[in-house]
Amino acid sequence: MSAVPERLMLLYSRLESCLNKHISAFCQNGFTGDHHNHCAHFVSHIRGFTFGYTCKVAGTGSGDAASLRVHEVFVRCGDAGIFSDRPDSVTDCLAFVTKSSAVNLSTRTMANIPKKHIGIYNLGSVYHYSNANHFVIKQSPEDFSHHYAGTGFQVYYGTFPP
Amino acid sequence: MRRAAVRPSVFLLLLSLSVAASCTATEPPTPKQMIAALLSNGDVPLTVDPSCKGVGSGPSDANLRDYISGLLENFLDASAKNSIAVKVVPVKLPSGERRWQCQIEFVHVPGEDPFRYGVSFQMKMNGTLVRKSVRCIGAG
């Protein structure tokens, strides 16, 4: 059995340390109300995404910026596709779940629809912010795929934006 | 004698209240007035600010009318929690001009993930929406 690359172990440790934490543990911009959606917000604070609409603009502007919108993250992924079809080289990545009708892989775009969610995949688990529980959880990709009830949903991978 | 001494005090009190009333800031716009201002500026393009880029529910959405229509379309899902949240606060520009900073959010919660998008903008004291002040707000 080959050793797990150090990069993945570092990310694993970072993500494990986030479990059960409220968004206020990551955001110093005051954009931490439980009535907001924090899935992209959490991911962006962990990965340092500062593009598009951020918590620095939406909040007090006193801390580090973090992107807030799922579709703005998706469009900046270096590569993206169906999660189950991801190349072996993609060992850690972003995981998205949304209506397949909202995604155009050829243009790498995602419509701004209500039912879309994002997490970080690493070492067999998807870490994401549960807006119902108001803290970070981890799930198997299979469980993550059932984030929304109903039909027409698909899980996508996206390599981390630069 | 004592009653006579009180009368000037009462007069002064009423006078000061009257002056204070005349200095009271203009009443803020009502939610209906804010929504009306937003609807009447539906032709503001989504290029008005980077916060509005790609914010529509479809790739062809080009202006506020398209954007807001998409947000209201979500309300067709009657099983979700749907509401409109409105906020207004006074602001003073560096020039000294006073305006109203308005915010309208179309809150749609179809499950555990809230979808709370909308628009913020400034209104002049005469009720005019300042088109260049439009920002598209929301996360998720």
Chai-1 contact restraints between the chains, C-beta under 6 A:
chainA,res_idxA,chainB,res_idxB,connection_type,confidence,min_distance_angstrom,max_distance_angstrom,comment,restraint_id
A,H36,B,A139,contact,1.0,0.0,6.0,A-B,restraint_1
A,N37,B,D113,contact,1.0,0.0,6.0,A-B,restraint_2
A,N37,B,P114,contact,1.0,0.0,6.0,A-B,restraint_3
A,N37,B,A139,contact,1.0,0.0,6.0,A-B,restraint_4
A,N37,B,G140,contact,1.0,0.0,6.0,A-B,restraint_5
A,Y53,B,S51,contact,1.0,0.0,6.0,A-B,restraint_6
A,L68,B,A139,contact,1.0,0.0,6.0,A-B,restraint_7
A,A111,B,S57,contact,1.0,0.0,6.0,A-B,restraint_8
A,N112,B,V55,contact,1.0,0.0,6.0,A-B,restraint_9
A,N112,B,S57,contact,1.0,0.0,6.0,A-B,restraint_10
A,I113,B,S57,contact,1.0,0.0,6.0,A-B,restraint_11
A,P114,B,N74,contact,1.0,0.0,6.0,A-B,restraint_12
A,P114,B,H108,contact,1.0,0.0,6.0,A-B,restraint_13
A,P114,B,P110,contact,1.0,0.0,6.0,A-B,restraint_14
A,P114,B,F115,contact,1.0,0.0,6.0,A-B,restraint_15
A,N131,B,E112,contact,1.0,0.0,6.0,A-B,restraint_16
A,N131,B,D113,contact,1.0,0.0,6.0,A-B,restraint_17
A,A132,B,E112,contact,1.0,0.0,6.0,A-B,restraint_18
